[in-house]
Amino acid sequence: MRKGLLLSGFTLIVVLSAAIVVVLPHHEQTTPPATSPIATSAPPSEDPPAATTKVVMVVAVDPAGEAARDFTLAAGSQPVSGCGRSHVSVGTDVVACGPAAAGADVCWVQRDRRTLLCGTDPWDRVLRRVVSDKQVPPVPAAADAQPWALELTNGAHCRVRNGGSWGGRADGYNGAYYCDQKGQYVLVRTGPVVNRDDPLWTVEFGPLGAPDENFPAPAKVGVLTAYFAGSA
């Protein structure tokens, strides 16, 4: 799933963060001339700021609906149907279509309202063209959008689930995101998948197996970056 750690191929716009971070220019520290032979201790340093989750909006198309600069458009096209608002979008005209096997859950609508350009995950610079069986009406942004993908504090990169048959657990947790750490998933049992109560968002992380298989309790893991799909 992971295509690379750099996001240079995407037009990225930071639209939300649990805290506003101001980065000041770095100035090399110099030692002032001594004015007294008496040494004085430095004042105690402040505590480091609390970790926060960075939220990024990924815009893979330009205002005309065409692939953004530096994106690669894969050859060919695939038919899709039943297009509606994507649940990972904080922008307009980003849709999800069926069937799940088409992998068309994050798609930007082009001007003809039938051709769509679909992304795979925020770390991939390839878009795939699909064609809806009918024109897609204007689609508003989702008020309750969930992240398209997550970078976690344990190093995992996880992408939201799009259908398919997944394993289970005896404790009732289900898979919500698949991750690039083999056999590991972001899990959910009740409530929201991503806990946003604190500046550093958290998720439940663990394996899946047979429906009645016993596993240790999921680990609580922080979210470094949450990616949403957006529009230009």
N, C-alpha and C positions, 0 to 999 in steps of 0.2 A: 504493500500500500504506500509506503513512504517513498517519495520520488526524490527527495532532496531536502536539505534543511533550509536552503535559501528561498526566499519568497520574491525574488527580484522579478519573476515573470508575471506577477500579478500586479494589478493596480490596487494597492492596499490603502484604505482610509481608516484611520483609527476613529471610531465613532463613540466609544464608550469605554470607560475604565472605572474600576472601583475606586480609584483615586486619581487625581491630576498630578502628574509628575513633571516638574520643571527641571530641565537639564541646563545647568549653567556652564559657561565656558571654563575650561580648566586653565588655571594659572600656575605656573611653576612656583613653588614656595621658595623664598629666599630667606637667609638668616640676617636679621638686622644687626647693625653694629652694636657691640656690647656697650652698655652704659653703666654697668655695675658689676663688680666681681662677685656679687652674691647671686648664686644660682636660684632660680625660682622654678617651681614645678608647673607643668602645663595644666591648664584647666581640664577637668574630666571631659571626655568626649561624650556627645549625645548618643543615646541608644539608636541603633540602625532603624530605619523606617520599616514598618510592617510590610510583609509581602502582599502584593495585590495581583489580581488577575487582569491581564491586558486583553481587551476585547477588540477584535479587528474585523472590519467589513471587507470582504473580497468582492471586487467588481471585475468580472472577466470579460466584459464587453464594453464598447464605447457607447456614447449617447445614441448612435444610429442603430445599435443592436448588433454590430459586427464584432468579431473577435478583437480584443484589445491588443495593442502593440506587444510584440514578442510572444504572443500565444501561437500555438500550432493547432491548426484545424485538421482533424483526422479525415481521411478520405471516406466517401460513402455516406449513406444515411440510413436511418431505421424508422419504421412506422411506430407511432405511439398513439395512445388514446386516453381519454378521461383526465385531461390535464386540469390541475387546480393549484391553488396556492401552495408553495413549498413551505414546510414547517420550519425550515432553517433560514428563512429570508427575513431581513429587516428592510428590504427595498421592494419597489413595485415591479411587477411583471417578471417575477422569478417563480417558476412553477415546478410541480412534480407530476409525472405522467406514468401510466402503466404500459406494459406490464413491468413488474419489479425486475425481471430479467434484463430489461432494456437499460437498466442503470440510469434512468432519466428522472432522478428525484431532485436535482438542482439544475434547472435549465432556464436560460434567459431567452425571452420571446423576441423574435426579430420583427421587422416592420410589417411583413405580410401576415403576421399573427398566426401562422401555421408552422413556420420553420423555427426551430429552437436550437440553441447551442448549449450543450450540457457539460458540466464539469464533473470530474471524478472526486477529487479532494483538493484542499487548498494548496497542497505541495506539488501538484501536477500542473504542467503548463499546456496540456492538451485538452482541446474541446472537441466534442463529438456532435455531429449534426443529426437531429431527429426531426421527423415531420409528423405533426398532429393530424388526426383524421378529420378535424374541423378547426375552424378559427378559434383561437383562445381569446376569451374576453379579457378586458383590463383586469389586472389582479392587484389588489392592495397589499401593502406590507403586512406581515403577521405581527399582531400585537403581543403574542405569546411565543415568539420564535425561540427555538432551542439551538444550541451551537451545531454548526455543520461538522466541525472537527475540534479536537482538543489536543493541546500539548500539556502533558502532566509533569509534575515535579519529579516523578521517578524515571523520566526520560521517554515514556511511551507517547506515541502519536496515535490518536484514535479517531475513527470516522463513524458518523452516525449510521445506524442500521437502516437498510433499505430492503425490507422483506427477507425472504429466504428462511430456511430451516436451520435453527441453531440448537445447541445443546441446552441442558437445564441443570438444576440443582435441587437437592432435597429440601433446602431451606426456602424455596420459593422465589429466589432471585432470578431475574431474566436478563439477557444481554441487550444492552441499549446501544453500545458502540463497540466495534471490533478494533483491536489495537495491533501494532506491529511487534509486540512482544508475544511470542507464540503461545497460544492457548489462553491468553488473558483478554479480559473484556471490561468495559465499564458496565456496571450492573445496576439494576433497579428492582425494587420490590413494591414499595408504596411511595407516594409522593413524587416530587420532581427528580429527574435524573441528576441534575446539577444543583447542588446546594449553594445558593447565592447569598446566604445570610451574612457572611463575613467578607471583608475585602479580598481575601484569597478564597475563591470558590473551591469546592471539594466535590469529589465523586467517590462512589464505592467501586473497588477494583478487585477482580479475582477471576478464577477459571470457571468454565462450564464443562459439563460432561453429560452423563446419562440423567434422565429426569429425576431419578431417586438417589443420585450419587451424593455422598456427604463430602463437604469441603470445609476448611476453616472459614471463619467469618471473613467477609470481604475487608480489605484494607481501605482506610480512608486516605485518599491521595489528593493533593492540591492541584489546581489547574493553573498553569503558567499563562497560557494563551487560549482564548476561545475565539473561534472563527465563525462568522456568519456570512451568508451570501447577501449582497446588496446590489443596488442599481446606480448607474451613473447619474 
